Amino acid sequence: MNGSEERISFELLGEQFTVRSDVPKDYFLGLVEYLEKKLITVHDKLPTLSNVKALIFASLDIADELFRQKESSVDREALDLIKNLSDSLEAAMDEKGEDEYR
């Protein structure tokens, strides 16, 4: 066991788990809590679903959130890049004089 790793115990779907992790315990338990909330949402919508299927649906929902966030982040980065390029072009045109580009 690495010196910075610690054992973290938690319960999920009625099962006890212990993992070794180098992330802060509070952070890890926050992830477990988030997953539990997703599972509760799935079970509320589909109460007869097995725990395994509920876990799969909750995982897919979390993956969807991640992908949407990444796409949104990429869109913002692209817009920032376009704005920076536009600003640079405008500044270059101002330095040379607009008449030169007409």
N, C-alpha and C positions, 0 to 999 in steps of 0.2 A: 504494500500500500504506500502510495506517495505521501510525503509528509504533509502536503496541503489537502489531501483527500480526507473526507470524513464520512462516517456511516450516517445515512439518513433513512429513517423508517417512516412509512406512511401506509395508509389504507386506501384502497380504491376498489370499488365494486365488491366490498365485503372481504377482500383479500388483503393480507398483510404483505408488505414488500420492504426490503432493505436494500439500498443501493450505496455504492461508494461514489462520491462525486467531489470535484474540486470547486464547484460553484457554491456560493453561500447557501446555507440551509434554508433561510427565509425565502430566498429567490426560488429554490427548487420546490418548496412547499407551496409557493404562490402558483407555480406551474401546475401542480397537482390540483390545487383549488380551482384553477381556471378550467382544467379538464373535467373536474367533477361538475362544475356548472354547466358545461356543454352536455355532459351525459344526462343531467337532470332535464335539460331542455329537450333532448332527444326522447327520453323516457316519457316526458309529459305529452309530447306529440304522438308517440307510438308506444303506449304502455306495455304492449305484449311482446315487444322486441327483446330478444335475448341480450345479455350483457355484452357478448362478443360483437353482435351486430350493432348495438348502440355505440360501442367503442369505435367501430369502423366508421359509422356515420358522424360521430363527434370528431374523429380524426380528419375526415374529409372536409368537414365544416371549417376546422382550424386551418387545414391546408389551403382551402379557398380564401380565407381571410389573408393568409400570408401572400398568396399569389396576387390578390387584388392590391395589397399594400405595396408589393414590389412593382407592379405595373404602374401604380399611382406615383411611386417614387421615381421610376424611370421617366414618366411623363413630365414630372416637375423638373428633373435634371435636364431633359431635352429642351424644355421651354426656357430654363435658365441659360443653357448654352446658346440657344437661338437669340435670346435677348442680348447676351454678352457680345455675340458676333455682330448683331445689328448695331449695338452701341459703338463697337470698335469701328465698323464701317462708316457710321455717321461721323465719328470723330476724325477718321482719315479723310473723309470728304470735306469736312470743315477746314482741315489743315491745308488742303490743296485748293480749296475754292470750289463751290458747287458748279460753276460754269464749265469747268474742265470735264465734268461727267455728263453734261447734257448734250 
